[in-house]
Amino acid sequence: MLGLSRRAAGLVFAGSLLAGGALALWVRHPKPAVTRAPPRVEADCIVQGKRYHSGEALPSFDHCNAFVCRDGSVEGTVMGCEPKRPAHAK
């Protein structure tokens, strides 16, 4: 039995010459390359000229709803509420 191999285009062709002149061939595929995504960078939010990092709370404009920066977008609650009145007003 005579062994042979050849590499072409990333594949390994191999085979054996068997007794009686028969040729056994097979192809071995290379292991696929492992690719990793680059680390994810979350975007900041800029509101009225001020920068907020992703996950950071923003001040509420109506003292009722809550807002947060999420990867470049401002998310918040949407609740109906009365504007905050000064303590001296009745």
Number of C-alpha atoms within 10 A of each C-alpha: 10 9 12 10 12 10 11 7 5 10 13 15 15 15 16 16 14 12 9 7 9 10 13 11 13 11 13 11 10 9 8 6 6 5 6 6 5 6 6 6 8 12 14 18 22 14 11 6 7 8 13 19 17 18 16 15 16 19 11 12 10 12 11 14 14 16 17 20 22 19 15 15 13 19 14 15 10 10 9 9 10 9 10 9 8 7 6 5 5 5
